[in-house]
Amino acid sequence: MKHELKLPSEGVYLGRASKPGTAHPVVVTVRGGDLVAISSREAPTVRDICEMDDPAAYVRSAKGTAIGSVEAIAANSFEGSRNADLPVLLSPVDLQAVKASGVTFVVSLLERVIEEQARGAPEKADAIRADIANLIGHDLSKLKPGSPEAMEIKAKLIARGAWSQYLEVGIGPDAEIFTKCQPLASVGYGADVGLHPVSSWNNPEPEVAVIAASTGRIVGVTLGNDVNLRDVEGRSALLLGKAKDNNASAALGPFIRLFDDAFTLADAKSARIGLRVEGEDGFELEGSSSMAEISRSPEELVAAAMGPHHQYPDGMALYLGTMFVPSKDRGEGGKGFTHKPGDIVTISTDTLGSLTNRVQLSPDCPRWTYGARSLMRDLSAAGLI
């Protein structure tokens, strides 16, 4: 099954790649059709560039060496078919904390409530969905968290006996922010993404992720797959860590698109995110969601995660959440969607390109062994720090 990286020709892109013969990941950008290595003592990591006053200007002018065509390197990045003599794309972040926001689209709030009410049993979801929709309606897209209207909806759900922790973060005053994975643990374009083997009801979560400097300033965005285990989280919100943070369960890429005069946070806020799932069993699923319907702005979410109450000296990648929860039956009617190993997931927007990954069980994905100590050792050996 052939998949091509779709990337707009315009834009200032920043990412990382593994390069044969080089121990450390190299910082890269895109120039023409080439991937160009720009690692230097001034900026040995992506984190260092994101901390600059004008990251896009630096990347445009940085000296570098072409290491191959973007097309060829992207094609070589798929797990299981890699040529060890060619570079491979990595997640575009390195030392940044990787965090995620939950229930940021009010229109997907009901699905979270349904997960909890179903107690991890997908066959119960349709009946619960219809019951709650009859009570409060389907269109919650204009609902502002914390508003009087939101509190009225909350009261109706409580009266029905459908109170949920998700209500507090979905329509209440406080956002949900959680750790998606440790720095250097996210995977990039073409990599396998992992599902904990205890899960039998799970799904991709196609999202935009913002990249924030340590000051809280958002300097760019990328695509992300916040892989989710619906049954595990549905059993108890206290199992969120198990549902969200597993080997290879956080995908980001293909590159960070840095903000400049031609692409701003306003453009990211209006992005339409496409999702396509292709199974080895012939199953296909397509959907889309609009960032314009997010209930809490990216600035609000970053401020909830970092500020005077919590500092991140190496900055942050923050998944912004999704409104797309697949409910199309896969197999037996009423069981909804769940992944099968071998699924190919592609997340895309017109402005950020495409992020494609293959689904596997987490124990079957490559083990995460390259951490901060390894990176510091290799950068030091190369004379970059």
N, C-alpha and C positions, 0 to 999 in steps of 0.2 A: 504494500500500500504506500503510494508515494505522496508526500506532503511537502509543499514548498513554503518557505518563510515569506510572508507578504509584508513588505516594509515600504512606507511612503518614501519617495525619492528625496523629498525635502526633510528638513529637521536636523537637529544636533543630537546624536545618539552616543550614549556612554554605556559600556558594558565590560564584561570580563570573558576571558577565554583561557583554556589550557593549551599550551604550545609545546609540541615535542622538543625535547632538549632543554626546556626551561622549567626549573623546579617549581617556581611560584606562578600563580595565576597572573596573566598579563592584563592590564587595563587596555581597553580597545575602544575605537570609535569607527564609524562608517564614513568612507569617503569614496564617492562614486559607487562602484560595485565592489570595492575592496574593504576588508577588515584590516584596520591599521592599529598596531600596538603602540601605545603612547606612555607606557610606564616610565617614570623618571624619579630622581631623588626628590624633586619638588612635589610629585604626586604619585607615590608608589601604590596607592589604593584608590578605589572609587570613593571611599569615605573622604579622602583628602580633597578630591575635586569638588565634592558636594559641599564642603565647608568653605569654599572660596566665595568671594563677593559676587563673581560672575562666572559660574561654572561653564556656561555655554561658550562664552568668549574664550576661556582658557582652552577648551576642547577644540574649538575651531582652529586655534593658532598653534596647538601643541605639535612639536616635532614627533614623527613616528615612522614606522616601517610597515609596509603592507605584508601581511602574513598569509594572504590568500583571498579568494573571492568570498563575499558573504554567502552567495548561493552554495558554493562547494562546502564551506565550513558548516553552514546550517544543515546541509544534507548529511554531513558526517557526524552530526551531533546526536543522531538517534541511537539510543541504547540498543545494543545487540547487533549493530551493523557498522560499528566504528572502525575506521582505519587508524591504527596507532601512529602512523606517520603524518597525520593531518591534525590541525587544531580542532578543538571542540568548544562550542559555546557553553558558558557557565551562567549561573544566576548573576544578574548585573549588580548585586550588592555584595558587600563583604563584611566590614566590621559593624555595620548598622544593626541595631536591634530590629527584629522582625515581629511586628505586632499586627493585630487585626481588630476590626470593629464588627460588632454583631447587631443584627436587627436594625440596620440603618435605613432600610426601606420599609415604611409602614405597610406597604402592600404585601410584603412577605412575612409580616408579623404573625398572621394567622397560621402560616405553615409551621412556625416555631411552636405556637400554642398547640397545634394539631399533633406535632411530634411528641410533645409532653403528655397530652391527653391520651394518645395512642399507646404510650408506654413502650415504644419501640416496635409496635406491631403494625406493619404497613397496611394490612388488610382492613384495619379500622379507620384509616385516614379519610376515605371518601365520605363516610357517614358523618364523621365529626366535622369535616369541611363544610358539608351542606347545611348542617345544623347551625353552625356559627354564622355562615353567610346569610342564612335566613333571618338571623337575629339582628345583625348590624350592617348587612349589605356587603357588596364586593369592592366598591371603589373607596379606598382609604387614602388615595394618592395625595390628596390636598391636606391631610391631617398633619398638624404641626405638633411634634412631641412637647408635652408640658402645657399645651393650650387647654382652655375650658372644654373645647370640643373633644379633645383627646381624653380628658378626664371623664366625660360623659360616656364615651365608648368603653373605657375601662370599667366604669360602674356597671354597665350592661353585662359585660363579660363576667364580672365578679358575681352578679346576681344569678347568672346562669350556672355558676359553679366552675367557670373556666378561668379563674385567676391563675396567673402564671408569672414566674420570674421574668419571662420575656416581655410581659406588659410593662414592667418597670423600666426596662432599657429601651423598649420599642416606642412607647408613647409617654413615658415619664420624663423628668428633667435630666436624668443622668445617662450618658452613653455607656455601652458595654465595650471595654477594651481588654483584650487578652493577648498573651504571648502565643504567637503562631509557631515559632521555632527559634533556636539559638542563632547568633551570628555565624555565618558561614555554613549553615545547615540547609538553606534553601537550594532548590535545584533549578536548572534553566531549561531553555528551549531544547526539545528532543529527549530530555531525560525521562526515565520512568518516574511516575508518581505513585506513592504507596498508600495502601489501605491496611489498617490493622486487621489481622485475620479473624478477630472475633466478630467483625461486623458483617451483617447480611442485608443491611439497608443503608445505602450511602449514595453520595452524589458529588459531582463537581460543583464548585461555586465560582463562576466567572466574575472577576472583579478588576477594577482599577486600583492600583496601589500607589500612594503618593510617597515621594522620597523627601524627607524633611531633614534639614541640617540641625545641628545641636541647638541652635537659637530658636527652632520652631518654624523657620522659614521653609516653605515648600519650594523645592528647586526643580522638580520634575516628576514624571509619572511613568509607570510601567504597567503591564498586564500581570494578573495573578490568578492562580487556581488555589483557592482556600479549601482544599479537599475536606469533606465533611462526612462524619459517620452519624447518620440520622438516628439510628437505633440506640447507639451508645449515649449520645447527648439527650435523646428523648427519655431514656430511663431516669436520668438525673442530671440537672444542670451542673452538679458538682463533678460530673465526669467530663466536663468540657476539655480538660487537658488531654485525656485519653482519646477523645473524639477528634481533636485538632492537631496535636503535636506528636507525630510518629515519624519514623524514618521515611524521608522523601515525600512528606505530605504537604510541603509548601513549595509551589512552583512560581517563579517570577521570570519575566522576560518578554520578548527576546533582549531588549535594551531599555535603559532609562531614556526617555525623550526629555531633554532638558528644556526649560522654559527660555524663550528668547522673544524677539519682537514678533515673530511669525506664529508662535505657539505659546499660549498662556494657560493659567489655571482655569480661566473662563472656558477655553476650548475643551479642556479635560472634563469640565462639569457638564458639557453638553454631549459627551460621547455616547454613542449607542454601541453596546457590547453584544457581540454575537457569540453563540455557543453551538458547537457541533460535536456530537458523539457518534463514533462509528465502531460498531462491535464486530468481532470476528464471526459472530453468529448471524450477521446481516442486519442487525438492529441499527436503526439510525434515529437520532434525535436532534432537532434543531430548535433554537429559541433565541430570544434577544431581550435586552433590558436597556433602559435609558438612565444615564446618570442624572438627567434632569429631574428625575423623580425621587432622588435621595432626600431623606427626611432631615438629616443633619449634614451641614456643609463640611467639606474636607477641612476647612480651617477650624470649625468647631471640634471635629474629631481629633485633630492634632493637638488642639489646646486641652482637650480632655485627657490626652495621653501624656503630654509633656508641658512643662512650664515651671512656675515657682514651686509646685508641689512635687515635681519629679523631673530630674534631668537625665538626658541621654547624651553624653559627651561625644559619642560617635554618630549621632543622628539616628534616624529611624526610617524603616520602610513600613508603611501602614496600609494594610488592605482596608478598603472602604466599605466592604459589604456587598451583598447582591440582592436583587429582587427576584432572581430566577431560581425557582425550586422545581425541578422536573417531577411531574406527576404522571407522565405517560406510562401506561402499563408495559412492562417488559415480561412477557410470558403470561402467567395466570392473571385473569382479570381481577382488578381491585388491589393487586399487590404493588402497583406503582413502579417507579424506576429504581433500579440499583445497578451498580457497576458489575462488570465481569472482567477478570484479568484479560488483558489484550485490547481493551477499549482504547481507541484513539480519541483524545479530547483536544479540540482546537477552540481557543478563545481569541477573538479578533475585534479590532476597531479600525476605522478608516485612518485614524491619526497615529496609532501605535503599532500597527502591523498585526502579527499573529503569534500566539504562543501555543505550541503543539506538544503534547506529552502522551506517553503510553501508560495505561493503568496496570499496576501489578500489586501483589501483596507486599507490605512493607519488608518482611524478612527476605523477599526475593529481589528487592532493589539493592543496588550497591550500598554497602555500609558507609556511614558517614565517619570518616577517619581524619579528615584534614581540618583541624581547628585553628584557633588563634596562635597557639604556640608554633605550629608548623608554618603558618604564614609568616610570623615574625622571624623565625629561623631562616626561611628561604629568602626573604627580602634582605635580611642582613648579609647572608652569604653572597647575594648578588650586588651588594654595595648600594642598595636603594634606601636603606635606613641606617 
